[in-house]
């Protein structure tokens, strides 16, 4: 028999599900539930249908098993079933469990029969993803649950009817949160998943973290915050560049359906391992810094206040989609470090990995969901920067964008920058105070790089002409707001300077930039001054 059924399981609205709450503990549990739904629960459901876990990847065309798991995780799953009836039964069992144990997660499932001998599985999957899966995602009617009666208490996080109180699912200790609040069924399941999450993290990072010394934090207050001091957290969202197209291309090159399945499995596994290995490298740097008592990075040197808890917590780490939270001063450094480590990881198609990251640094108790949304928007801005240079660099490159919020956040990142960083000159030309986003590595032509940015910050802090001359740096900031090369030259003349700090890239451009302060309507120094001020406030 050569007729089989391919089943694709995807999820929709996942970011909203994970980050809808402003309580880190609930975000942690929600993220783990998503990974379980498209990972462990898929394997357990197949096991119920007489496909043992240790045989789920055996070739279905050469066995009598009811299904073969191609890959699972990262928010989606691909399975080959022997018949459509078995595929539908699998979907019923999995869907029921999601409704009961992970309410709020939306599954999108599509099935398609195909002939193993005559049809190319790559094309079948491609048509199903671009056709029925996309259509169902867009046509899906959001559920409208009964929000309760007049006497119903509501959940603090979801606004759904409360069914319990949080203290039943949180182990309190000297360091744990002591407030109890109403929770819905959705929030209850998220809280119940937290312990499973931590066990998974401890196992994953066992090589680089001594669990007897440090634990992964459950609250933003445990990221290194000290009483009576300004404290900030950084939300970092990173996403691989062009991974969907690479995934498709690698599958398209398969010689036959068996080769396609193996390629998809190998590529999915290697990308997942790449993200996790990059995170391990980041954690290793953090633990080493804690042992040394301080962090020495490109943006400065400062003491870590970590005690019992690591000032870092991965939230989403499936495939090339990574989100983590850390102590505010670590945000930019760790984002750059993650990107650099991610690039070094090998993957099945043999090509170099690149990614973009968005970093939003906010006050510790700022609404988490809002900060995450900005970090996601920043990542998209970095990706636009990469695409804009696609003509010159078809293979792409890694880039990073950030926003340092000393107060609140109003509007999208585009609206914020239009209001705070755009200057209209003579009511015609628009100049940009920010040089962000920047590319990660040095470049012979592009001056907007992480290396250039950090070098300018260092020069403002330690350079002979700028060290301990805070008023001078602040005066430059006000001059730059005028978006005038003449104003910059007047500043240099007044302070008897030959030029501003130089960028390491493209000597010709760097020399002119150091004299004008601007290039092609973009300021090269405002971001560095803003970052320096921000880190001084945080106790650099």
C-alpha positions as CSV (number, residue, x, y, z in Angstrom):
1,X,0.0,0.0,0.0
2,X,1.5,3.4,-1.1
3,X,-1.3,5.7,0.1
4,X,-0.6,7.7,3.3
5,X,-1.9,10.8,5.0
6,X,0.4,13.7,5.9
7,X,-0.7,15.8,8.9
8,X,0.6,19.3,9.7
9,X,-0.1,20.7,13.2
10,X,0.6,24.4,13.7
11,X,-0.3,26.9,16.3
12,X,-1.7,30.4,16.1
13,X,-1.7,33.4,18.4
14,X,1.2,31.9,20.4
15,X,2.9,35.1,21.3
16,X,-0.3,36.5,22.7
17,X,-0.8,33.3,24.7
18,X,2.7,33.4,26.2
19,X,3.1,37.1,26.9
20,X,-0.4,38.2,27.7
21,X,0.4,38.2,31.4
22,X,2.7,40.6,33.2
23,X,3.7,37.9,35.6
24,X,7.0,36.2,34.6
25,X,6.0,32.9,36.3
26,X,2.9,32.7,34.0
27,X,4.9,33.5,30.9
28,X,7.3,30.7,31.9
29,X,4.5,28.1,32.2
30,X,2.8,29.3,29.1
31,X,5.9,28.9,27.0
32,X,6.5,25.4,28.3
33,X,2.9,24.3,27.6
34,X,3.4,25.4,23.9
35,X,6.5,23.3,23.6
36,X,4.7,20.3,25.2
37,X,1.7,20.6,23.0
38,X,3.8,20.3,19.8
39,X,6.4,18.1,21.3
40,X,5.9,15.7,24.2
41,X,2.1,15.5,23.9
42,X,2.4,14.6,20.3
43,X,4.7,11.7,21.1
44,X,2.4,10.6,24.0
45,X,-0.7,10.7,21.8
46,X,1.0,8.6,19.1
47,X,2.0,6.2,21.9
48,X,-1.7,5.8,22.7
49,X,-2.4,4.9,19.1
50,X,0.0,2.0,19.3
51,X,3.1,3.8,18.0
52,X,5.7,3.4,20.8
53,X,8.0,6.3,21.4
54,X,11.1,4.4,20.5
55,X,9.6,3.4,17.1
56,X,8.0,6.7,16.1
57,X,10.7,7.6,13.6
58,X,10.8,4.2,11.9
59,X,10.1,4.4,8.1
60,X,6.4,4.0,7.7
61,X,6.7,2.5,4.2
62,X,8.6,-0.4,5.6
63,X,6.8,-1.0,8.8
64,X,3.3,-1.9,10.1
65,X,3.1,1.1,12.4
66,X,0.2,3.5,12.2
67,X,2.4,6.7,12.0
68,X,5.8,8.1,11.6
69,X,6.8,11.4,13.3
70,X,8.8,13.5,10.9
71,X,9.6,16.3,13.4
72,X,7.9,18.0,16.3
73,X,8.6,21.2,18.2
74,X,9.1,24.9,17.7
75,X,5.3,25.4,17.5
76,X,4.6,22.9,14.6
77,X,4.6,19.2,13.9
78,X,4.7,17.0,10.8
79,X,3.4,13.4,10.9
80,X,2.8,10.7,8.2
81,X,-0.2,8.5,9.1
82,X,-1.1,5.2,7.5
83,X,-4.7,6.3,7.0
84,X,-6.8,9.5,7.2
85,X,-9.0,7.9,9.8
86,X,-6.0,7.3,12.1
87,X,-4.9,11.0,11.5
88,X,-8.3,12.3,12.5
89,X,-8.4,10.1,15.6
90,X,-5.0,11.4,16.6
91,X,-6.2,15.0,16.2
92,X,-9.2,14.3,18.4
93,X,-7.2,12.9,21.2
94,X,-4.6,15.7,21.1
95,X,-7.2,18.4,20.8
96,X,-9.1,17.1,23.8
97,X,-5.9,17.2,25.9
98,X,-5.1,20.7,24.8
99,X,-8.6,21.9,25.7
100,X,-8.4,20.3,29.1
101,X,-4.7,20.8,30.1
102,X,-3.7,23.9,28.0
103,X,-6.8,26.0,27.4
104,X,-6.0,29.1,25.4
105,X,-3.6,27.4,22.9
106,X,-5.1,27.3,19.4
107,X,-4.2,24.4,17.2
108,X,-4.4,24.5,13.4
109,X,-4.5,21.1,11.8
110,X,-4.6,20.0,8.1
111,X,-4.5,16.6,6.5
112,X,-3.8,15.5,3.0
113,X,-3.7,12.1,1.4
114,X,-0.8,11.4,-1.0
115,X,0.7,8.5,-3.0
116,X,4.2,7.6,-1.7
117,X,5.3,6.3,-5.0
118,X,4.1,9.0,-7.4
119,X,3.8,12.2,-5.4
120,X,6.7,14.3,-4.1
121,X,6.1,14.8,-0.3
122,X,7.9,18.2,-0.5
123,X,5.3,19.6,-2.8
124,X,2.4,18.0,-0.9
125,X,3.6,19.7,2.4
126,X,4.3,23.0,0.6
127,X,0.8,23.1,-0.9
128,X,-0.7,22.2,2.4
129,X,1.2,24.9,4.3
130,X,0.6,27.7,1.8
131,X,-3.0,26.6,1.2
132,X,-5.1,25.0,3.9
133,X,-2.9,25.9,6.9
134,X,-2.6,29.6,6.0
135,X,-6.3,29.7,5.1
136,X,-7.4,28.2,8.4
137,X,-5.2,30.6,10.3
138,X,-6.7,33.6,8.7
139,X,-10.3,32.3,8.7
140,X,-10.3,31.1,12.2
141,X,-13.1,32.6,14.3
142,X,-11.8,33.5,17.8
143,X,-13.6,31.8,20.6
144,X,-15.8,34.0,22.7
145,X,-16.0,32.3,26.1
146,X,-18.7,33.1,28.7
147,X,-17.1,35.7,30.8
148,X,-19.1,34.7,33.9
149,X,-22.1,36.1,35.7
150,X,-22.4,39.2,37.9
151,X,-21.1,37.3,40.9
152,X,-18.1,35.8,39.2
153,X,-14.6,36.8,40.2
154,X,-12.2,37.3,37.3
155,X,-8.6,36.2,36.8
156,X,-6.1,39.0,37.2
157,X,-4.2,37.9,34.1
158,X,-6.8,36.7,31.5
159,X,-9.9,38.4,32.7
160,X,-11.7,35.1,32.4
161,X,-13.8,33.6,35.3
162,X,-11.6,32.6,38.2
163,X,-11.6,29.0,39.3
164,X,-8.9,29.1,42.0
165,X,-6.3,31.2,43.8
166,X,-2.6,31.3,42.7
167,X,-1.2,30.3,46.1
168,X,-2.4,26.7,45.6
169,X,0.2,26.4,42.7
170,X,3.1,28.4,44.0
171,X,5.6,27.1,46.5
172,X,6.3,30.0,48.8
173,X,9.6,30.7,50.5
174,X,11.6,33.6,51.7
175,X,12.4,34.6,48.2
176,X,9.0,33.8,46.5
177,X,6.1,36.1,45.9
178,X,3.7,36.1,48.8
179,X,0.6,37.7,47.1
180,X,-2.3,35.5,46.2
181,X,-4.6,36.3,43.4
182,X,-7.6,34.9,41.5
183,X,-6.7,32.7,38.5
184,X,-8.7,31.2,35.6
185,X,-8.3,27.6,34.3
186,X,-5.8,28.9,31.6
187,X,-3.6,30.6,34.2
188,X,-3.9,27.6,36.6
189,X,-2.4,25.3,33.9
190,X,0.4,27.8,33.2
191,X,1.3,27.9,36.9
192,X,1.2,24.1,37.1
193,X,3.6,23.9,34.2
194,X,6.3,26.0,35.9
195,X,7.9,23.1,37.9
196,X,8.1,21.0,34.7
197,X,9.8,23.9,32.9
198,X,12.5,24.3,35.5
199,X,13.3,20.6,35.5
200,X,13.7,20.8,31.7
201,X,16.0,23.9,32.1
202,X,18.1,22.3,34.8
203,X,18.6,19.3,32.6
204,X,19.4,21.4,29.5
205,X,21.9,23.6,31.3
206,X,23.4,21.0,33.6
207,X,26.8,21.2,31.9
208,X,27.2,25.0,32.5
209,X,25.1,25.8,35.7
210,X,25.6,24.3,39.1
211,X,22.0,23.9,40.3
212,X,23.3,23.8,43.9
213,X,24.5,27.4,43.6
214,X,22.2,29.1,41.1
215,X,18.6,28.7,40.1
216,X,16.7,30.2,37.1
217,X,14.5,33.1,38.4
218,X,10.7,33.0,38.5
219,X,10.3,36.7,39.0
220,X,11.8,39.9,37.4
221,X,12.8,41.0,41.0
222,X,15.2,38.0,41.1
223,X,17.2,39.2,38.1
224,X,19.6,41.2,40.2
225,X,17.4,44.0,41.6
226,X,18.5,45.9,44.7
227,X,16.3,47.9,47.0
228,X,16.3,51.7,46.6
229,X,18.1,51.6,43.3
230,X,16.9,52.1,39.8
231,X,16.5,48.6,38.3
232,X,15.8,47.5,34.8
233,X,15.2,44.3,32.9
234,X,15.9,43.5,29.3
235,X,13.6,41.5,27.0
236,X,15.5,40.0,24.1
237,X,13.7,38.5,21.1
238,X,15.9,36.9,18.4
239,X,14.8,35.2,15.2
240,X,16.8,33.4,12.4
241,X,17.0,35.1,9.0
242,X,15.3,33.4,6.1
243,X,14.9,30.1,7.9
244,X,11.6,29.3,6.2
245,X,13.1,29.5,2.7
246,X,16.1,27.5,3.8
247,X,13.9,24.9,5.2
248,X,12.0,24.7,1.9
249,X,15.1,24.7,-0.3
250,X,16.7,21.9,1.7
251,X,13.6,19.8,1.4
252,X,13.2,20.6,-2.3
253,X,16.6,19.1,-3.0
254,X,15.6,15.7,-1.7
255,X,16.0,12.7,-4.0
256,X,12.8,11.0,-2.9
257,X,10.3,11.0,-0.1
258,X,12.4,9.1,2.4
259,X,15.3,11.5,1.8
260,X,12.9,14.4,2.3
261,X,11.7,13.1,5.7
262,X,15.3,12.6,6.8
263,X,16.3,16.1,5.6
264,X,13.4,17.8,7.4
265,X,14.2,15.8,10.5
266,X,17.9,16.6,10.4
267,X,17.5,20.3,9.6
268,X,14.8,20.8,12.3
269,X,17.0,19.1,14.9
270,X,20.2,20.9,14.0
271,X,18.5,24.4,14.1
272,X,16.9,23.5,17.5
273,X,20.3,22.5,18.8
274,X,21.9,25.6,17.4
275,X,19.6,27.8,19.4
276,X,20.1,25.9,22.6
277,X,23.9,25.7,22.3
278,X,24.0,29.5,21.7
279,X,22.0,30.0,24.9
280,X,24.4,27.6,26.8
281,X,27.3,29.7,25.7
282,X,25.6,32.8,27.0
283,X,24.8,31.2,30.4
284,X,28.4,30.1,30.6
285,X,29.7,33.6,30.2
286,X,27.2,34.8,32.9
287,X,28.2,32.2,35.5
288,X,31.9,33.0,34.9
289,X,31.2,36.7,35.3
290,X,29.4,36.0,38.6
291,X,32.4,34.0,39.9
292,X,34.6,37.0,39.0
293,X,32.2,39.3,40.8
294,X,31.7,41.7,37.8
295,X,30.9,41.9,34.1
296,X,33.4,43.4,31.7
297,X,31.9,44.0,28.4
298,X,32.0,46.3,25.4
299,X,29.6,48.8,27.1
300,X,31.5,49.0,30.4
301,X,32.3,47.2,33.6
302,X,29.8,46.8,36.5
303,X,29.1,44.7,39.5
304,X,26.4,41.9,39.4
305,X,24.0,41.7,42.3
306,X,23.0,38.2,41.6
307,X,22.3,36.0,44.7
308,X,20.9,32.5,44.4
309,X,19.4,33.3,41.1
310,X,21.0,33.8,37.6
311,X,20.3,37.3,36.2
312,X,19.0,35.5,33.1
313,X,16.0,33.3,32.1
314,X,15.2,31.7,28.7
315,X,11.5,32.0,27.9
316,X,11.2,30.7,24.4
317,X,13.9,28.4,23.0
318,X,12.5,26.2,20.2
319,X,14.3,26.3,16.9
320,X,15.5,29.7,15.7
321,X,12.9,31.7,17.6
322,X,14.5,32.7,20.9
323,X,13.3,35.0,23.7
324,X,15.1,35.6,27.0
325,X,14.9,38.0,29.8
326,X,17.9,39.3,31.8
327,X,19.1,42.1,34.1
328,X,18.8,45.4,32.3
329,X,22.5,46.2,31.9
330,X,23.2,42.8,30.4
331,X,20.6,43.1,27.6
332,X,22.6,44.5,24.7
333,X,25.8,42.6,25.6
334,X,24.0,39.2,25.8
335,X,21.9,39.8,22.7
336,X,25.1,40.4,20.7
337,X,26.8,37.4,22.3
338,X,23.9,35.2,21.5
339,X,23.9,36.3,17.8
340,X,27.6,35.7,17.6
341,X,27.3,32.2,19.1
342,X,24.3,31.4,17.0
343,X,26.3,32.1,13.9
344,X,29.0,29.6,14.9
345,X,26.6,26.7,15.2
346,X,26.5,24.0,12.4
347,X,23.3,23.1,10.7
348,X,22.2,20.3,8.3
349,X,22.2,22.4,5.1
350,X,25.8,23.4,5.7
351,X,25.2,27.2,5.4
352,X,26.0,29.9,7.9
353,X,23.3,30.8,10.4
354,X,22.4,34.5,10.9
355,X,19.7,36.1,13.0
356,X,18.3,39.4,14.1
357,X,17.6,40.5,17.7
358,X,15.4,43.2,19.3
359,X,16.2,44.4,22.8
360,X,13.8,46.4,25.0
361,X,15.1,47.6,28.3
362,X,12.4,48.8,30.8
363,X,12.0,49.3,34.5
364,X,11.6,46.1,36.4
365,X,7.9,46.3,37.1
366,X,6.9,47.7,33.7
367,X,4.1,45.6,32.0
368,X,6.0,42.7,30.6
369,X,3.6,42.1,27.7
370,X,4.1,45.6,26.4
371,X,7.9,45.4,26.6
372,X,7.9,42.1,24.7
373,X,5.8,43.6,21.9
374,X,8.4,46.3,21.5
375,X,11.3,43.8,21.4
376,X,9.4,41.9,18.7
377,X,9.0,45.1,16.7
378,X,12.7,45.9,17.1
379,X,13.6,42.5,15.8
380,X,11.5,43.2,12.7
381,X,13.2,46.6,12.2
382,X,16.6,44.8,12.3
383,X,15.3,42.3,9.7
384,X,14.2,45.3,7.4
385,X,17.7,46.6,7.7
386,X,19.1,43.2,6.5
387,X,16.6,43.0,3.6
388,X,17.5,46.5,2.5
389,X,21.1,45.3,2.0
390,X,20.1,42.1,0.3
391,X,21.2,43.3,-3.1
392,X,24.8,43.6,-1.8
393,X,24.8,40.7,0.6
394,X,22.4,38.0,-0.7
395,X,23.4,35.6,2.1
396,X,22.3,38.1,4.8
397,X,24.0,39.1,8.1
398,X,23.1,39.3,11.7
399,X,21.8,42.6,13.1
400,X,20.6,44.1,16.4
401,X,18.2,46.9,17.3
402,X,17.3,48.2,20.8
403,X,15.3,50.7,22.8
404,X,16.3,51.9,26.3
405,X,13.1,53.1,28.0
406,X,14.0,55.3,31.0
407,X,10.3,55.9,31.6
408,X,7.3,54.4,29.7
409,X,6.5,53.3,26.2
410,X,3.8,55.0,24.2
411,X,2.9,53.6,20.8
412,X,4.8,51.3,18.5
413,X,8.6,51.6,18.0
414,X,8.0,53.3,14.7
415,X,5.8,55.9,16.4
416,X,8.3,56.3,19.3
417,X,11.1,57.0,16.9
418,X,9.1,59.4,14.8
419,X,8.3,61.4,17.9
420,X,11.6,61.2,19.8
421,X,14.3,60.6,17.2
422,X,13.2,62.3,13.9
423,X,14.1,65.9,13.1
424,X,12.6,67.8,10.2
425,X,15.1,70.2,8.6
426,X,13.6,73.2,6.8
427,X,10.3,71.3,6.8
428,X,11.6,69.1,4.1
429,X,14.4,66.6,4.9
430,X,14.0,64.2,7.8
431,X,17.0,63.4,9.8
432,X,17.3,60.4,12.2
433,X,19.0,60.8,15.6
434,X,19.3,57.0,16.0
435,X,21.8,55.0,14.0
436,X,20.0,51.7,15.0
437,X,19.7,49.0,13.9
438,X,23.3,48.0,13.4
439,X,24.9,44.9,11.9
440,X,26.7,42.6,14.2
441,X,30.1,42.3,12.5
442,X,32.5,44.8,11.0
443,X,32.0,45.8,7.4
444,X,34.2,47.5,4.8
445,X,31.5,49.9,3.8
446,X,28.7,50.0,6.3
447,X,29.6,52.1,9.4
448,X,26.5,51.2,11.4
449,X,27.9,48.2,13.2
450,X,27.9,46.9,16.8
451,X,31.7,47.2,16.9
452,X,31.5,50.9,15.8
453,X,28.7,51.7,18.3
454,X,30.6,50.1,21.3
455,X,33.9,51.7,20.3
456,X,32.3,55.2,20.3
457,X,30.6,54.5,23.7
458,X,34.0,53.4,25.1
459,X,35.7,56.5,23.7
460,X,33.1,58.8,25.3
461,X,33.7,57.1,28.7
462,X,37.4,56.5,28.6
463,X,38.9,58.7,25.8
464,X,41.4,61.4,26.8
465,X,39.2,64.2,25.3
466,X,35.9,62.9,27.0
467,X,36.6,61.0,30.2
468,X,34.9,62.5,33.2
469,X,33.7,65.4,31.1
470,X,30.0,64.7,31.4
471,X,28.9,68.3,30.7
472,X,30.8,68.2,27.5
473,X,29.1,65.0,26.3
474,X,25.7,66.5,27.2
475,X,26.5,69.6,25.3
476,X,27.3,67.5,22.2
477,X,23.9,65.7,22.6
478,X,22.1,69.1,22.4
479,X,24.2,70.1,19.4
480,X,23.3,66.9,17.6
481,X,19.6,67.6,18.1
482,X,20.0,70.5,15.7
483,X,20.8,68.0,12.8
484,X,23.4,70.5,11.5
485,X,26.9,69.8,10.3
486,X,27.8,73.4,10.9
487,X,26.6,73.2,14.5
488,X,28.9,70.1,15.0
489,X,31.8,72.0,13.6
490,X,31.1,75.0,15.9
491,X,31.1,72.5,18.8
492,X,34.4,71.0,17.8
493,X,35.9,74.5,17.5
494,X,34.6,75.7,20.8
495,X,36.0,72.7,22.6
496,X,39.2,72.7,20.5
497,X,38.7,69.2,19.2
498,X,39.8,68.0,15.8
499,X,37.0,65.5,15.5
500,X,34.4,63.3,17.3
501,X,35.3,59.7,18.2
502,X,36.0,57.7,15.1
503,X,34.3,54.5,13.8
504,X,36.5,51.5,13.0
505,X,34.8,50.9,9.6
506,X,35.5,52.4,6.2
507,X,38.2,55.0,7.1
508,X,37.0,57.5,4.5
509,X,33.5,57.6,5.7
510,X,34.5,57.4,9.3
511,X,36.7,60.4,9.0
512,X,34.0,62.5,7.5
513,X,31.4,61.2,10.0
514,X,33.7,62.2,12.9
515,X,33.9,65.8,11.6
516,X,30.2,66.2,10.7
517,X,28.5,63.9,13.3
518,X,26.0,62.9,10.5
519,X,26.0,60.9,7.4
520,X,23.2,60.6,4.9
521,X,20.7,62.0,7.4
522,X,21.7,59.6,10.2
523,X,23.5,60.7,13.4
524,X,26.4,58.5,14.4
525,X,26.7,59.6,18.0
526,X,23.3,60.2,19.6
527,X,22.8,56.5,20.4
528,X,26.2,56.1,22.0
529,X,25.5,59.2,24.3
530,X,22.1,57.9,25.2
531,X,23.5,54.4,26.0
532,X,26.3,55.9,28.1
533,X,23.8,58.0,30.1
534,X,21.5,55.1,30.6
535,X,24.3,52.8,31.9
536,X,25.5,55.5,34.2
537,X,22.0,55.7,35.8
538,X,22.1,52.0,36.3
539,X,25.2,52.1,38.3
540,X,27.9,51.4,35.7
